Amino acid sequence: MNWTHVLLIVFITMVITIVGTYWVLKTHVFASAFIPVSLSTKEKQTLEAKLDKLGYGYTQGTQSPSYHQEYTYQSQDDAYYEDGFLQPEPYTEAGASREISFTERELNALLAKNTDLARKLAIDLDEGLVSAKLLVPLAEEFPVLGGKTLRFNAGVGMAYRNGKPVIVLNGISMMGAPIPNAWLGGLKNIDLVSEFGADPGFWQSFSEGIEHIQVSNGRITIKLRE
């Protein structure tokens, strides 16, 4: 092997290293903003019906220069007097649905309401898994990485077994590198409901209020207890 071959090998190695480093930085470290989900007319009508059952109306305004939609919440079931004041009504649970179901696209579209959060946060629904991608812009005066955007990824397992919900933190990664379990307080791969649900507090109340929970490919469904 002569010097020409050696220099050629060194040059190719440098090119591969530079391209690989750029790809890692562009994909995992200095990420660009997400594009907010835009629902079709049929999807908007379906989401509107779901929100109306929960007491929220869904009306879409014009798109602003910041690439997010403006929305107004007002239930179609609300009645008003002629002077515009809301009419009172007696409370009843008759005919009320205790099941809440949203698709992945609906959740991501909801993030875009009156905020740019949809350009920084994206939710993915898979079989028994809820994943999130979060972009965190750093201030210009931040040391070394000032002005850059860091990417965080997180996964939470959700299911319903043996009469109670199962919530498991699968992990959190920063810049493509998984954060050690010790830095997460030892909570990785632990059923949080079983671990903390025996004592009075949030997890116990949460468990007792859930009758069923299911996360499938592109959809999450939660049924509340009476």
N, C-alpha and C positions, 0 to 999 in steps of 0.2 A: 504494500500500500504506500503510494507516494504522498507528498505533501498536498497535492491537489485534492486527492480523495479525502484526506484528513480535514482540510478546510471545508470541503463540501459537506461532510458529515456534521461538523461543528455548526455550519450555517443552517442546515436543515433542523438540527436540534434546537437552535436558538429561535427559529421561526415557529416551530411547534410549541415551544415553551411560551413564547409571547402570545400566540393565538389562544392557547389553552388558558393562560392567565387572564387574558381579556375576556374570554367567555365566562370564566368563573366570576370575575368581578362584575360583569354586566348582568349575569343571571342571578347571582346570589347576594352580592354586596351592594353595588350601586344600581339598584333596580329602577325602572321607569314606572310611572303611574299606571294603574289598571284602567281599562275602558269600562265605564258603567254599563250595566245590563239595560237593554232597551226592550220592553215587552211588546208583543204583538197586540193587536186590538182584542183578540179572543182572550189572551193571557191577562190583559188589563181588566176585562169584564169579570173573569174568574176571581182575580185578586180583589176586585171591588166588592164582589158578593161575600167573600170571606171576611174582609175587614168590616163590612156592614153588620155581619153577625156578631162581631166583637165590639160594635158600637162606634165604628169609624167609617166615614165615607171616604171615597177615593176619587178625587178630581184632578186631572193633570193640566198644568198650565203650560206656558211656552218655555222653550229651552233657553237658559241664560248663557252668557258668554263663558261662564265657569264650567260648562258642560254638565250641569245637573238640573234636574227638573224641580219645579216648585209644585207643592201639593197642598190641598186644603182638606182638613178632617171635619166631617160633619155627617152624622148618621142619617140615613134616609128615614129611619123610624122616628126621629125627633119631630115633635109638633110645636108650632110657634103661634103666639097670638098675633093679631094684626099689627100691633106696635113693635113686633120683632122680638119680644121676650119669649124665652123658652117656657113651654107649658109643663107643670109638674105632673107626675104620674105615679101610681102606687107600684111598689116593688113586687116582682113576681119572677119565679124561676120556671114557670110553666112553658114548655116548648123550647127552653134554652138548650143549646148544644154544649156539651162539655168536651168536645173533641176539637183540637186545633191542629190544622195540617197546612204546611207550606211547602212549595217546591223550592229547589235550589235557586232557580231564576227569580222567583218571587222574593226570597230573602235578600238576594243581592240587589234587586230593584228597590226594595224598601230602604236599603242603606243610602240610596241616592236622594232621599227626600230632604229638601232644604239643607243639604250639606254636601261637602266634597268627600265624605267618608268613603263612598263607593270607589273613589280613585286611589284609596289607600288600604282598603280592606276588602277581601273577597272570601266567600264561604263556599266550601265544597261538601256535598253530602254523598256518602258512599255507604255500603252495607255495614251498618253498625258503627260508623265513623263520621264525625263532624270535624272537618279540617278548616283552618283559617290561614290566610296569608295577609301579613300586615307590613306596610311600608312606613318607616319612621324617618322623616327628614331631619337632618341634624343642622343646627344653627351654624352660621358661617364661622363664629368664634370657637366652635368645638375643636379641640386639639386633633390634628392629623386628618380626621375625616370630616372636617367642617364643610358644610354645603352639600354633602353627599346624602344619599338615601339608603338606609339599611333595610334588609328584608328579614322578617321573622316568619317562621312557619310553626304551627301548632296543630296537634291532633288529639281529639277527645273521643274515646269510645263510649257509645250510648246504647243501652239495651234494656230489656225488662225480663228478669229471671226470678223464679221462686217468690213471686208476689211482691217484688220491689224493683225499683230502677237500679241500673248498674252504670255508674259514671267513672270512667277510667282515663286518667291523663296518660296518653301514649308517649308524649314527649313534646319538647319545644326546641327548635333549632334557630340559630342566629348566623346569618351569612353562610347558610348551608351546612354549618357544623352543629351537631346535636349538643345541647347544653347538658352537662353532667347531672346525674340524678341527685348528687349531693347538693348542687346549687339550687335544685328545685325543692329542697326540704325533704327529700326521700319520698316524694309523692308519685313518682313515675311508676306506671303499671300497677297501681293500687286502686281498688274499688273504693272511691271516696265515701260512698253511702255506707258500705259495710264498716269502713274504718272509723267514720265519725258519726254515723247515724244513730248509734246506740245512746249517745249523750244528747240532752236537750240542746237545740240550736237549729241552725239553718238546715243542715243535711237531714236531720230527723223530720223536721217540718216538711221539707221538700219531698222526702220519701213517702210520708203519709198522705200527701196531697196528690200523688200521681197514681193513677190506676193502670196506665199502660203507656209505654213509649217505644217508638220504633223508628229507626233511621234506615232507609233503603237508598237505592241508587237514585239520587236526585230529589228525595222527598223526606220530610220529617213529620211524624204524627205523634201528638201527645194527647192523652185522654185524662181528664181531671176527675178526682173522686168527688162525691157529694159532700 
